[in-house]
Amino acid sequence: MTAQASMARTRYVDGAWHRLHPATPVLRGGIWLLAVLLYLGGNLRERLVSLVFGLPDVGGDPVDEIGRHDLVLPAALIVLGVIVLAVGAFWLSWRNSEFRIDGDDVTVRYGVLLRRTRTAKLDRIQGVRISRPLLARLVGAARIELDVAGQNANVRLEYLANGAAEALRSDVLALASGQRQVAAPEGEDTATTEAAVLAEPGTPVITVTLGRAIGSVLLSETLVGLVVVVAVVVPVLAALGAGPAAAVSFVPIVIGSVTVLGRRVGRNLRFSVVATPDGVRVSSGVISTSTEAVPPGRVHALHVEQPLLWRPTGWWRVAVNRAGHAAGRRNADSERSLAPVATTEEVLALIPLLVPDLAGQRDLLVAGLAGRGGRGDFTSAPRRARWLRPLAWRRTGFRLTDASVLARSGFLRRELVVVPDARMQSVSLRQGPLQRLLRVATVHPHVVSGPVRTTLRLVDVDRAQRLFVELEEIGVGARRTDVSHRWRDLRTER
């Protein structure tokens, strides 16, 4: 039985082509085209009227000249013709923009003169993001972006009605999850049952308040550096005689820093993470909003960090590596964290949702976040490694669980990295000259690229050699048996 046949039929899972929102051509760039045409028409209208009607350049208002020469009707017909052509072009663009979902793929095709088609394999989808820019919100539309494993493989559906976007995301996640059709209660169809499950509001995990959104930026390294530049560096240079030239040279730095800080505050406002049956749902934004679903089994590495200035408040930042987040995308991972600022309790609740192997292991996670030495059964760095990391060597260590690898490090900036065994792609062992002298090495479990660096530092050289072989065998075995990416199959079997 094919996946398409086994899935409960919903609005979009029927293998047929569906139209996008009627305002799609305008929202995808038509509004800017109209703005450019209006600008050119307002600034070049004298030349346009002279070119079209052959009127002499008398220096008067072209509209008055048209009326004086009884050319109102031809001018009106020309304007009407331009409007009709624009509407016709937008209509053709809309008619040729459509998408289809079958049991294996999501396909979108668009274009009039140059036809383009993009396809996303459902089993390679890493997440689904719904964005609502300001103009789209005014007409009740939303943009869907499917994060697909591979370089620049993401697929966008621009645009759909709000309700249609939510329904399509539910359909895509249901197909990607491996769910099969199940018997519904008598008198109730399967599609209705599934819709009720997908409509669950979920459980709030992280909610960033206004005070936390602003406070996390005020305590950031960027702001501290900006204060140092303004309050210390510039006055010192001025005292040395550099004066106005020094102040002017720092203006671009100040402007860039303020811009970055403003973007961070805007990104943190109304930020929330909600646990749902399909993973976690991340929402943010005030004017332009964004909602993203991160399904289980799609996280290749997880990184939790706490800058020194955040330690008194107990705040952390969480980032992940996913196959669909390739370098160069519009919202780079360096600019967008899965959780830009969260409390310790929120982090302890979030990690098991992203790495189910760690559910119920609170003591282990606490040891990874703030512990040192052998706490939490971590294998810590040998004492001789203190010459390489004098402050952080006691916190540097690793721990193997049944299905993941944990690595902690950092003194001024606490860090915890988690790598699911099934997501390891290869393992490397490195040893520099100083490491060789101190008989330590670095083991690197390789995963897909992203903001998380997965390295196990300052490992005793003998243990590192054994660990290299262990991780290689663990990774191969875990990939063969892993079914976490088909999470609804697991729930159905239970």
Contacts in CASP RR format, 6 or more apart in sequence:
PFRMAT RR
TARGET T0000
AUTHOR 0000-0000-0000
METHOD contacts of the structure
MODEL  1
MTAQASMARTRYVDGAWHRLHPATPVLRGGIWLLAVLLYLGGNLRERLVS
LVFGLPDVGGDPVDEIGRHDLVLPAALIVLGVIVLAVGAFWLSWRNSEFR
IDGDDVTVRYGVLLRRTRTAKLDRIQGVRISRPLLARLVGAARIELDVAG
QNANVRLEYLANGAAEALRSDVLALASGQRQVAAPEGEDTATTEAAVLAE
PGTPVITVTLGRAIGSVLLSETLVGLVVVVAVVVPVLAALGAGPAAAVSF
VPIVIGSVTVLGRRVGRNLRFSVVATPDGVRVSSGVISTSTEAVPPGRVH
ALHVEQPLLWRPTGWWRVAVNRAGHAAGRRNADSERSLAPVATTEEVLAL
IPLLVPDLAGQRDLLVAGLAGRGGRGDFTSAPRRARWLRPLAWRRTGFRL
TDASVLARSGFLRRELVVVPDARMQSVSLRQGPLQRLLRVATVHPHVVSG
PVRTTLRLVDVDRAQRLFVELEEIGVGARRTDVSHRWRDLRTER
2 103 0 8 1.000
3 103 0 8 1.000
3 104 0 8 1.000
3 122 0 8 1.000
3 175 0 8 1.000
3 178 0 8 1.000
4 13 0 8 1.000
4 15 0 8 1.000
4 102 0 8 1.000
4 103 0 8 1.000
4 104 0 8 1.000
6 180 0 8 1.000
6 181 0 8 1.000
7 13 0 8 1.000
7 103 0 8 1.000
7 174 0 8 1.000
7 175 0 8 1.000
7 179 0 8 1.000
7 180 0 8 1.000
7 181 0 8 1.000
8 181 0 8 1.000
8 189 0 8 1.000
8 190 0 8 1.000
8 191 0 8 1.000
8 193 0 8 1.000
8 194 0 8 1.000
9 191 0 8 1.000
10 167 0 8 1.000
10 170 0 8 1.000
10 171 0 8 1.000
10 174 0 8 1.000
10 191 0 8 1.000
10 194 0 8 1.000
10 195 0 8 1.000
11 164 0 8 1.000
11 167 0 8 1.000
11 171 0 8 1.000
12 18 0 8 1.000
12 101 0 8 1.000
12 167 0 8 1.000
12 168 0 8 1.000
12 171 0 8 1.000
13 101 0 8 1.000
13 102 0 8 1.000
13 103 0 8 1.000
13 171 0 8 1.000
13 174 0 8 1.000
13 175 0 8 1.000
14 101 0 8 1.000
15 100 0 8 1.000
15 101 0 8 1.000
15 102 0 8 1.000
15 103 0 8 1.000
16 100 0 8 1.000
17 98 0 8 1.000
17 99 0 8 1.000
17 100 0 8 1.000
18 98 0 8 1.000
18 99 0 8 1.000
18 100 0 8 1.000
19 94 0 8 1.000
19 95 0 8 1.000
19 97 0 8 1.000
19 98 0 8 1.000
20 94 0 8 1.000
20 97 0 8 1.000
20 98 0 8 1.000
20 99 0 8 1.000
20 157 0 8 1.000
20 158 0 8 1.000
20 159 0 8 1.000
20 160 0 8 1.000
21 27 0 8 1.000
21 139 0 8 1.000
21 141 0 8 1.000
21 159 0 8 1.000
21 160 0 8 1.000
21 161 0 8 1.000
21 164 0 8 1.000
22 94 0 8 1.000
23 136 0 8 1.000
23 139 0 8 1.000
23 141 0 8 1.000
23 159 0 8 1.000
24 93 0 8 1.000
24 94 0 8 1.000
24 97 0 8 1.000
24 141 0 8 1.000
24 158 0 8 1.000
24 159 0 8 1.000
25 89 0 8 1.000
25 90 0 8 1.000
25 91 0 8 1.000
25 93 0 8 1.000
25 94 0 8 1.000
25 97 0 8 1.000
26 90 0 8 1.000
27 133 0 8 1.000
27 135 0 8 1.000
27 136 0 8 1.000
27 139 0 8 1.000
27 141 0 8 1.000
27 158 0 8 1.000
27 159 0 8 1.000
28 158 0 8 1.000
28 159 0 8 1.000
30 90 0 8 1.000
31 135 0 8 1.000
34 86 0 8 1.000
41 48 0 8 1.000
45 62 0 8 1.000
45 63 0 8 1.000
46 57 0 8 1.000
46 59 0 8 1.000
46 60 0 8 1.000
46 62 0 8 1.000
48 62 0 8 1.000
49 55 0 8 1.000
49 62 0 8 1.000
49 65 0 8 1.000
49 66 0 8 1.000
50 56 0 8 1.000
50 57 0 8 1.000
50 62 0 8 1.000
52 78 0 8 1.000
53 66 0 8 1.000
53 69 0 8 1.000
53 71 0 8 1.000
53 74 0 8 1.000
53 75 0 8 1.000
55 62 0 8 1.000
55 65 0 8 1.000
55 66 0 8 1.000
55 69 0 8 1.000
58 65 0 8 1.000
66 72 0 8 1.000
66 75 0 8 1.000
89 112 0 8 1.000
92 112 0 8 1.000
93 110 0 8 1.000
93 111 0 8 1.000
93 112 0 8 1.000
96 109 0 8 1.000
96 110 0 8 1.000
96 111 0 8 1.000
96 112 0 8 1.000
96 115 0 8 1.000
97 108 0 8 1.000
97 109 0 8 1.000
97 110 0 8 1.000
97 111 0 8 1.000
98 108 0 8 1.000
98 109 0 8 1.000
98 110 0 8 1.000
99 106 0 8 1.000
99 107 0 8 1.000
99 108 0 8 1.000
99 109 0 8 1.000
99 157 0 8 1.000
100 106 0 8 1.000
100 107 0 8 1.000
101 107 0 8 1.000
101 168 0 8 1.000
101 171 0 8 1.000
101 172 0 8 1.000
101 175 0 8 1.000
103 122 0 8 1.000
103 175 0 8 1.000
104 121 0 8 1.000
104 122 0 8 1.000
104 123 0 8 1.000
105 119 0 8 1.000
105 120 0 8 1.000
105 121 0 8 1.000
105 122 0 8 1.000
106 119 0 8 1.000
106 120 0 8 1.000
106 122 0 8 1.000
106 125 0 8 1.000
106 146 0 8 1.000
106 155 0 8 1.000
106 172 0 8 1.000
107 117 0 8 1.000
107 118 0 8 1.000
107 119 0 8 1.000
107 120 0 8 1.000
108 117 0 8 1.000
108 118 0 8 1.000
108 119 0 8 1.000
108 155 0 8 1.000
108 156 0 8 1.000
108 157 0 8 1.000
109 115 0 8 1.000
109 116 0 8 1.000
109 117 0 8 1.000
109 118 0 8 1.000
110 116 0 8 1.000
118 155 0 8 1.000
119 155 0 8 1.000
120 146 0 8 1.000
120 148 0 8 1.000
120 153 0 8 1.000
120 154 0 8 1.000
120 155 0 8 1.000
121 148 0 8 1.000
122 172 0 8 1.000
122 175 0 8 1.000
122 176 0 8 1.000
123 176 0 8 1.000
123 485 0 8 1.000
124 148 0 8 1.000
124 149 0 8 1.000
124 150 0 8 1.000
124 153 0 8 1.000
124 323 0 8 1.000
125 146 0 8 1.000
125 147 0 8 1.000
125 148 0 8 1.000
125 149 0 8 1.000
125 172 0 8 1.000
125 176 0 8 1.000
125 295 0 8 1.000
126 147 0 8 1.000
126 148 0 8 1.000
126 149 0 8 1.000
126 294 0 8 1.000
126 295 0 8 1.000
126 298 0 8 1.000
126 322 0 8 1.000
126 323 0 8 1.000
126 324 0 8 1.000
126 325 0 8 1.000
127 146 0 8 1.000
127 147 0 8 1.000
127 173 0 8 1.000
127 292 0 8 1.000
127 293 0 8 1.000
127 294 0 8 1.000
127 295 0 8 1.000
127 298 0 8 1.000
127 322 0 8 1.000
127 324 0 8 1.000
128 144 0 8 1.000
128 145 0 8 1.000
128 146 0 8 1.000
128 147 0 8 1.000
128 169 0 8 1.000
128 172 0 8 1.000
128 173 0 8 1.000
128 292 0 8 1.000
128 293 0 8 1.000
129 144 0 8 1.000
129 145 0 8 1.000
129 147 0 8 1.000
129 290 0 8 1.000
129 291 0 8 1.000
129 292 0 8 1.000
129 293 0 8 1.000
130 142 0 8 1.000
130 143 0 8 1.000
130 144 0 8 1.000
130 165 0 8 1.000
130 166 0 8 1.000
130 169 0 8 1.000
130 290 0 8 1.000
130 291 0 8 1.000
130 292 0 8 1.000
131 142 0 8 1.000
131 143 0 8 1.000
131 145 0 8 1.000
131 288 0 8 1.000
131 289 0 8 1.000
131 290 0 8 1.000
131 291 0 8 1.000
132 140 0 8 1.000
132 141 0 8 1.000
132 142 0 8 1.000
132 143 0 8 1.000
132 162 0 8 1.000
132 288 0 8 1.000
132 289 0 8 1.000
132 290 0 8 1.000
133 143 0 8 1.000
133 288 0 8 1.000
134 287 0 8 1.000
134 288 0 8 1.000
136 142 0 8 1.000
136 143 0 8 1.000
136 159 0 8 1.000
137 288 0 8 1.000
137 289 0 8 1.000
140 161 0 8 1.000
140 162 0 8 1.000
141 159 0 8 1.000
141 160 0 8 1.000
141 161 0 8 1.000
141 162 0 8 1.000
142 159 0 8 1.000
142 160 0 8 1.000
142 161 0 8 1.000
142 162 0 8 1.000
142 165 0 8 1.000
143 156 0 8 1.000
143 157 0 8 1.000
143 158 0 8 1.000
143 159 0 8 1.000
143 160 0 8 1.000
143 165 0 8 1.000
144 156 0 8 1.000
144 157 0 8 1.000
144 158 0 8 1.000
144 160 0 8 1.000
144 165 0 8 1.000
144 168 0 8 1.000
144 169 0 8 1.000
145 154 0 8 1.000
145 155 0 8 1.000
145 156 0 8 1.000
145 157 0 8 1.000
146 154 0 8 1.000
146 155 0 8 1.000
146 156 0 8 1.000
146 157 0 8 1.000
146 172 0 8 1.000
147 154 0 8 1.000
147 322 0 8 1.000
147 323 0 8 1.000
147 324 0 8 1.000
147 325 0 8 1.000
148 154 0 8 1.000
148 155 0 8 1.000
148 323 0 8 1.000
148 324 0 8 1.000
149 323 0 8 1.000
149 324 0 8 1.000
149 448 0 8 1.000
150 323 0 8 1.000
150 324 0 8 1.000
150 326 0 8 1.000
151 326 0 8 1.000
152 326 0 8 1.000
152 329 0 8 1.000
153 324 0 8 1.000
153 326 0 8 1.000
154 324 0 8 1.000
154 326 0 8 1.000
154 329 0 8 1.000
157 165 0 8 1.000
157 168 0 8 1.000
160 168 0 8 1.000
169 293 0 8 1.000
170 195 0 8 1.000
170 198 0 8 1.000
173 198 0 8 1.000
173 278 0 8 1.000
173 293 0 8 1.000
173 295 0 8 1.000
174 194 0 8 1.000
174 198 0 8 1.000
174 488 0 8 1.000
176 295 0 8 1.000
176 485 0 8 1.000
177 278 0 8 1.000
177 295 0 8 1.000
177 486 0 8 1.000
177 487 0 8 1.000
177 488 0 8 1.000
177 489 0 8 1.000
178 486 0 8 1.000
178 487 0 8 1.000
178 488 0 8 1.000
178 489 0 8 1.000
179 194 0 8 1.000
179 488 0 8 1.000
179 489 0 8 1.000
179 492 0 8 1.000
180 489 0 8 1.000
180 492 0 8 1.000
181 190 0 8 1.000
182 190 0 8 1.000
182 492 0 8 1.000
183 190 0 8 1.000
184 190 0 8 1.000
184 192 0 8 1.000
184 193 0 8 1.000
185 193 0 8 1.000
197 277 0 8 1.000
198 277 0 8 1.000
198 278 0 8 1.000
200 276 0 8 1.000
200 277 0 8 1.000
201 274 0 8 1.000
202 274 0 8 1.000
202 275 0 8 1.000
202 276 0 8 1.000
202 281 0 8 1.000
203 274 0 8 1.000
203 275 0 8 1.000
204 272 0 8 1.000
204 273 0 8 1.000
204 274 0 8 1.000
204 275 0 8 1.000
205 273 0 8 1.000
205 274 0 8 1.000
205 275 0 8 1.000
205 280 0 8 1.000
205 346 0 8 1.000
205 349 0 8 1.000
205 350 0 8 1.000
205 353 0 8 1.000
206 271 0 8 1.000
206 272 0 8 1.000
206 273 0 8 1.000
206 339 0 8 1.000
206 342 0 8 1.000
206 346 0 8 1.000
206 350 0 8 1.000
207 271 0 8 1.000
207 272 0 8 1.000
208 268 0 8 1.000
208 269 0 8 1.000
208 270 0 8 1.000
208 271 0 8 1.000
208 272 0 8 1.000
208 340 0 8 1.000
208 341 0 8 1.000
208 342 0 8 1.000
210 269 0 8 1.000
212 268 0 8 1.000
212 315 0 8 1.000
212 341 0 8 1.000
213 265 0 8 1.000
213 266 0 8 1.000
213 268 0 8 1.000
213 269 0 8 1.000
213 271 0 8 1.000
213 341 0 8 1.000
214 265 0 8 1.000
216 264 0 8 1.000
216 268 0 8 1.000
216 310 0 8 1.000
216 315 0 8 1.000
216 340 0 8 1.000
216 341 0 8 1.000
217 223 0 8 1.000
217 261 0 8 1.000
217 262 0 8 1.000
217 264 0 8 1.000
217 265 0 8 1.000
217 268 0 8 1.000
219 307 0 8 1.000
219 309 0 8 1.000
219 310 0 8 1.000
219 313 0 8 1.000
220 261 0 8 1.000
220 264 0 8 1.000
220 307 0 8 1.000
220 309 0 8 1.000
221 307 0 8 1.000
221 309 0 8 1.000
222 257 0 8 1.000
222 260 0 8 1.000
222 261 0 8 1.000
223 257 0 8 1.000
223 261 0 8 1.000
224 309 0 8 1.000
225 257 0 8 1.000
226 253 0 8 1.000
226 254 0 8 1.000
226 257 0 8 1.000
226 258 0 8 1.000
226 261 0 8 1.000
229 250 0 8 1.000
229 253 0 8 1.000
229 254 0 8 1.000
230 250 0 8 1.000
230 254 0 8 1.000
233 250 0 8 1.000
234 246 0 8 1.000
234 247 0 8 1.000
234 250 0 8 1.000
237 243 0 8 1.000
237 246 0 8 1.000
238 246 0 8 1.000
238 247 0 8 1.000
263 335 0 8 1.000
264 340 0 8 1.000
266 285 0 8 1.000
266 286 0 8 1.000
267 284 0 8 1.000
267 285 0 8 1.000
267 335 0 8 1.000
267 336 0 8 1.000
267 340 0 8 1.000
268 284 0 8 1.000
268 340 0 8 1.000
268 341 0 8 1.000
269 284 0 8 1.000
269 285 0 8 1.000
269 286 0 8 1.000
270 283 0 8 1.000
270 284 0 8 1.000
270 285 0 8 1.000
270 286 0 8 1.000
270 289 0 8 1.000
271 282 0 8 1.000
271 283 0 8 1.000
271 284 0 8 1.000
271 285 0 8 1.000
271 339 0 8 1.000
271 340 0 8 1.000
272 282 0 8 1.000
272 283 0 8 1.000
272 284 0 8 1.000
273 280 0 8 1.000
273 281 0 8 1.000
273 282 0 8 1.000
273 283 0 8 1.000
273 338 0 8 1.000
273 339 0 8 1.000
273 342 0 8 1.000
273 346 0 8 1.000
273 350 0 8 1.000
274 280 0 8 1.000
274 281 0 8 1.000
274 283 0 8 1.000
275 281 0 8 1.000
275 349 0 8 1.000
275 353 0 8 1.000
276 293 0 8 1.000
277 491 0 8 1.000
278 293 0 8 1.000
278 295 0 8 1.000
278 296 0 8 1.000
278 487 0 8 1.000
279 293 0 8 1.000
279 294 0 8 1.000
279 295 0 8 1.000
279 296 0 8 1.000
279 353 0 8 1.000
279 487 0 8 1.000
280 293 0 8 1.000
280 294 0 8 1.000
280 350 0 8 1.000
280 353 0 8 1.000
280 354 0 8 1.000
281 291 0 8 1.000
281 292 0 8 1.000
281 293 0 8 1.000
281 294 0 8 1.000
282 291 0 8 1.000
282 292 0 8 1.000
282 293 0 8 1.000
282 294 0 8 1.000
282 338 0 8 1.000
282 339 0 8 1.000
283 289 0 8 1.000
283 290 0 8 1.000
283 291 0 8 1.000
283 292 0 8 1.000
284 290 0 8 1.000
294 320 0 8 1.000
294 322 0 8 1.000
294 338 0 8 1.000
294 354 0 8 1.000
295 485 0 8 1.000
295 487 0 8 1.000
296 353 0 8 1.000
296 354 0 8 1.000
296 356 0 8 1.000
296 484 0 8 1.000
296 485 0 8 1.000
296 487 0 8 1.000
297 420 0 8 1.000
297 484 0 8 1.000
297 485 0 8 1.000
297 487 0 8 1.000
298 322 0 8 1.000
298 323 0 8 1.000
298 485 0 8 1.000
299 320 0 8 1.000
299 321 0 8 1.000
299 322 0 8 1.000
299 354 0 8 1.000
299 355 0 8 1.000
299 420 0 8 1.000
299 423 0 8 1.000
300 320 0 8 1.000
300 321 0 8 1.000
300 322 0 8 1.000
300 323 0 8 1.000
300 419 0 8 1.000
300 420 0 8 1.000
300 423 0 8 1.000
300 447 0 8 1.000
300 448 0 8 1.000
301 320 0 8 1.000
301 321 0 8 1.000
301 417 0 8 1.000
301 418 0 8 1.000
301 419 0 8 1.000
301 420 0 8 1.000
301 423 0 8 1.000
301 447 0 8 1.000
301 448 0 8 1.000
301 450 0 8 1.000
301 452 0 8 1.000
301 454 0 8 1.000
302 318 0 8 1.000
302 319 0 8 1.000
302 320 0 8 1.000
302 321 0 8 1.000
302 351 0 8 1.000
302 354 0 8 1.000
302 355 0 8 1.000
302 417 0 8 1.000
302 418 0 8 1.000
302 419 0 8 1.000
302 452 0 8 1.000
303 318 0 8 1.000
303 319 0 8 1.000
303 320 0 8 1.000
303 415 0 8 1.000
303 416 0 8 1.000
303 417 0 8 1.000
303 418 0 8 1.000
303 451 0 8 1.000
303 452 0 8 1.000
303 453 0 8 1.000
304 316 0 8 1.000
304 317 0 8 1.000
304 318 0 8 1.000
304 347 0 8 1.000
304 351 0 8 1.000
304 369 0 8 1.000
304 415 0 8 1.000
304 416 0 8 1.000
304 417 0 8 1.000
305 316 0 8 1.000
305 317 0 8 1.000
305 319 0 8 1.000
305 413 0 8 1.000
305 414 0 8 1.000
305 415 0 8 1.000
305 416 0 8 1.000
306 314 0 8 1.000
306 315 0 8 1.000
306 316 0 8 1.000
306 317 0 8 1.000
306 369 0 8 1.000
306 413 0 8 1.000
306 414 0 8 1.000
306 415 0 8 1.000
307 317 0 8 1.000
307 413 0 8 1.000
308 412 0 8 1.000
308 413 0 8 1.000
310 316 0 8 1.000
310 341 0 8 1.000
311 414 0 8 1.000
314 343 0 8 1.000
314 344 0 8 1.000
315 341 0 8 1.000
315 342 0 8 1.000
315 343 0 8 1.000
316 339 0 8 1.000
316 341 0 8 1.000
316 342 0 8 1.000
316 343 0 8 1.000
316 344 0 8 1.000
316 347 0 8 1.000
316 369 0 8 1.000
317 337 0 8 1.000
317 339 0 8 1.000
317 340 0 8 1.000
317 341 0 8 1.000
317 342 0 8 1.000
318 337 0 8 1.000
318 338 0 8 1.000
318 339 0 8 1.000
318 342 0 8 1.000
318 347 0 8 1.000
318 350 0 8 1.000
319 333 0 8 1.000
319 337 0 8 1.000
319 338 0 8 1.000
319 451 0 8 1.000
319 452 0 8 1.000
320 338 0 8 1.000
320 354 0 8 1.000
320 452 0 8 1.000
321 333 0 8 1.000
321 447 0 8 1.000
321 448 0 8 1.000
321 449 0 8 1.000
321 450 0 8 1.000
321 451 0 8 1.000
321 452 0 8 1.000
321 454 0 8 1.000
322 448 0 8 1.000
323 448 0 8 1.000
324 448 0 8 1.000
325 333 0 8 1.000
325 450 0 8 1.000
326 449 0 8 1.000
327 449 0 8 1.000
327 450 0 8 1.000
333 450 0 8 1.000
333 451 0 8 1.000
334 451 0 8 1.000
337 451 0 8 1.000
338 354 0 8 1.000
339 346 0 8 1.000
339 347 0 8 1.000
339 350 0 8 1.000
342 350 0 8 1.000
344 369 0 8 1.000
347 365 0 8 1.000
347 369 0 8 1.000
348 362 0 8 1.000
348 365 0 8 1.000
348 366 0 8 1.000
351 358 0 8 1.000
351 365 0 8 1.000
351 418 0 8 1.000
352 358 0 8 1.000
352 359 0 8 1.000
352 360 0 8 1.000
352 361 0 8 1.000
355 404 0 8 1.000
355 418 0 8 1.000
355 420 0 8 1.000
356 484 0 8 1.000
357 401 0 8 1.000
357 402 0 8 1.000
357 403 0 8 1.000
357 404 0 8 1.000
357 420 0 8 1.000
358 364 0 8 1.000
358 365 0 8 1.000
358 401 0 8 1.000
358 404 0 8 1.000
358 418 0 8 1.000
361 401 0 8 1.000
363 376 0 8 1.000
364 376 0 8 1.000
364 377 0 8 1.000
364 399 0 8 1.000
364 401 0 8 1.000
364 406 0 8 1.000
365 416 0 8 1.000
367 375 0 8 1.000
367 376 0 8 1.000
367 377 0 8 1.000
367 378 0 8 1.000
367 408 0 8 1.000
368 376 0 8 1.000
368 378 0 8 1.000
368 399 0 8 1.000
368 406 0 8 1.000
368 408 0 8 1.000
368 416 0 8 1.000
369 408 0 8 1.000
369 414 0 8 1.000
369 416 0 8 1.000
370 414 0 8 1.000
371 378 0 8 1.000
371 395 0 8 1.000
371 408 0 8 1.000
372 380 0 8 1.000
372 394 0 8 1.000
372 395 0 8 1.000
373 380 0 8 1.000
373 394 0 8 1.000
373 395 0 8 1.000
373 397 0 8 1.000
374 380 0 8 1.000
376 399 0 8 1.000
377 399 0 8 1.000
378 397 0 8 1.000
378 398 0 8 1.000
378 399 0 8 1.000
378 406 0 8 1.000
378 408 0 8 1.000
379 397 0 8 1.000
379 398 0 8 1.000
379 399 0 8 1.000
379 459 0 8 1.000
379 463 0 8 1.000
380 394 0 8 1.000
380 396 0 8 1.000
380 397 0 8 1.000
381 389 0 8 1.000
381 393 0 8 1.000
381 394 0 8 1.000
381 396 0 8 1.000
381 397 0 8 1.000
381 440 0 8 1.000
381 457 0 8 1.000
381 458 0 8 1.000
381 459 0 8 1.000
381 460 0 8 1.000
382 439 0 8 1.000
382 440 0 8 1.000
382 458 0 8 1.000
382 460 0 8 1.000
383 393 0 8 1.000
384 438 0 8 1.000
384 439 0 8 1.000
384 440 0 8 1.000
385 393 0 8 1.000
385 396 0 8 1.000
385 438 0 8 1.000
385 440 0 8 1.000
385 458 0 8 1.000
386 393 0 8 1.000
387 434 0 8 1.000
387 438 0 8 1.000
388 434 0 8 1.000
388 435 0 8 1.000
388 438 0 8 1.000
388 440 0 8 1.000
388 458 0 8 1.000
389 396 0 8 1.000
389 410 0 8 1.000
389 411 0 8 1.000
389 457 0 8 1.000
389 458 0 8 1.000
391 410 0 8 1.000
391 411 0 8 1.000
391 412 0 8 1.000
392 409 0 8 1.000
392 410 0 8 1.000
392 411 0 8 1.000
392 412 0 8 1.000
393 458 0 8 1.000
395 408 0 8 1.000
395 409 0 8 1.000
395 410 0 8 1.000
395 411 0 8 1.000
395 414 0 8 1.000
396 408 0 8 1.000
396 409 0 8 1.000
396 410 0 8 1.000
396 457 0 8 1.000
396 458 0 8 1.000
397 407 0 8 1.000
397 408 0 8 1.000
397 409 0 8 1.000
397 456 0 8 1.000
397 457 0 8 1.000
397 458 0 8 1.000
397 459 0 8 1.000
398 405 0 8 1.000
398 406 0 8 1.000
398 407 0 8 1.000
398 408 0 8 1.000
398 443 0 8 1.000
398 456 0 8 1.000
398 459 0 8 1.000
398 467 0 8 1.000
399 405 0 8 1.000
399 406 0 8 1.000
400 406 0 8 1.000
400 470 0 8 1.000
400 474 0 8 1.000
403 420 0 8 1.000
403 421 0 8 1.000
403 422 0 8 1.000
403 478 0 8 1.000
404 418 0 8 1.000
404 419 0 8 1.000
404 420 0 8 1.000
404 421 0 8 1.000
405 418 0 8 1.000
405 419 0 8 1.000
405 421 0 8 1.000
405 424 0 8 1.000
405 445 0 8 1.000
405 454 0 8 1.000
405 456 0 8 1.000
405 471 0 8 1.000
406 416 0 8 1.000
406 417 0 8 1.000
406 418 0 8 1.000
407 416 0 8 1.000
407 417 0 8 1.000
407 419 0 8 1.000
407 454 0 8 1.000
407 455 0 8 1.000
407 456 0 8 1.000
407 457 0 8 1.000
408 414 0 8 1.000
408 415 0 8 1.000
408 416 0 8 1.000
408 417 0 8 1.000
409 415 0 8 1.000
409 457 0 8 1.000
417 452 0 8 1.000
417 453 0 8 1.000
417 454 0 8 1.000
417 455 0 8 1.000
419 445 0 8 1.000
419 447 0 8 1.000
419 454 0 8 1.000
420 478 0 8 1.000
420 484 0 8 1.000
421 474 0 8 1.000
421 475 0 8 1.000
421 477 0 8 1.000
421 478 0 8 1.000
422 475 0 8 1.000
422 478 0 8 1.000
422 479 0 8 1.000
422 481 0 8 1.000
422 482 0 8 1.000
422 484 0 8 1.000
423 447 0 8 1.000
423 448 0 8 1.000
424 445 0 8 1.000
424 446 0 8 1.000
424 447 0 8 1.000
424 471 0 8 1.000
424 474 0 8 1.000
424 475 0 8 1.000
424 478 0 8 1.000
424 479 0 8 1.000
425 446 0 8 1.000
425 447 0 8 1.000
425 448 0 8 1.000
426 445 0 8 1.000
426 446 0 8 1.000
427 443 0 8 1.000
427 444 0 8 1.000
427 445 0 8 1.000
427 446 0 8 1.000
427 468 0 8 1.000
427 471 0 8 1.000
427 472 0 8 1.000
428 443 0 8 1.000
428 444 0 8 1.000
428 446 0 8 1.000
429 441 0 8 1.000
429 442 0 8 1.000
429 443 0 8 1.000
429 444 0 8 1.000
429 464 0 8 1.000
429 465 0 8 1.000
429 468 0 8 1.000
430 441 0 8 1.000
430 442 0 8 1.000
430 444 0 8 1.000
431 440 0 8 1.000
431 441 0 8 1.000
431 442 0 8 1.000
431 461 0 8 1.000
431 464 0 8 1.000
435 441 0 8 1.000
435 442 0 8 1.000
435 461 0 8 1.000
439 460 0 8 1.000
439 461 0 8 1.000
440 458 0 8 1.000
440 459 0 8 1.000
440 460 0 8 1.000
440 461 0 8 1.000
440 464 0 8 1.000
441 459 0 8 1.000
441 460 0 8 1.000
441 461 0 8 1.000
441 464 0 8 1.000
441 465 0 8 1.000
442 455 0 8 1.000
442 456 0 8 1.000
442 457 0 8 1.000
442 458 0 8 1.000
442 459 0 8 1.000
442 464 0 8 1.000
443 455 0 8 1.000
443 456 0 8 1.000
443 459 0 8 1.000
443 464 0 8 1.000
443 467 0 8 1.000
443 468 0 8 1.000
443 471 0 8 1.000
444 454 0 8 1.000
444 455 0 8 1.000
444 456 0 8 1.000
445 454 0 8 1.000
445 456 0 8 1.000
445 471 0 8 1.000
446 454 0 8 1.000
447 454 0 8 1.000
456 464 0 8 1.000
456 467 0 8 1.000
459 467 0 8 1.000
483 489 0 8 1.000
483 490 0 8 1.000
484 490 0 8 1.000
END
